Amino acid sequence: MTKNLTLAIDDDLLDKARVLAAMKRTTVNAMVRDFLTHEVERETSSATRMEMWNNQFKASDQNSQRRARRVSGEKPIFDREEFYEEVMRERGLL
């Protein structure tokens, strides 16, 4: 369902937007709608990306705590190969 929206825009800006829309063979309405759609998708994907990274960091922290409990004097705290395997398993690639 589409809704009407009223915007207050400077006359000069509206004139330029109309010219630009005509050059693109579209309407100012479509340009505003496309702009808003793009912004919402960008923010949504940014939030999704941030959530993914937060989950990855949380899992890494949990795994590092597990590793720290079993570390001996000679075994390094960070094992790159082990971390790689954990990430690959979480992504379903192993």
Sequence and secondary structure as in RCSB ss.txt:
>XXXX:A:sequence
MTKNLTLAIDDDLLDKARVLAAMKRTTVNAMVRDFLTHEVERETSSATRMEMWNNQFKASDQNSQRRARRVSGEK
PIFDREEFYEEVMRERGLL
>XXXX:A:secstr
          HHHHHHHHHHHHHTTS HHHHHHHHHHHHHHHHHHHHHHHHHHHHHHHHHHHHHHHHHHH  SSS
 S  HHHHHHHHHHHTT  
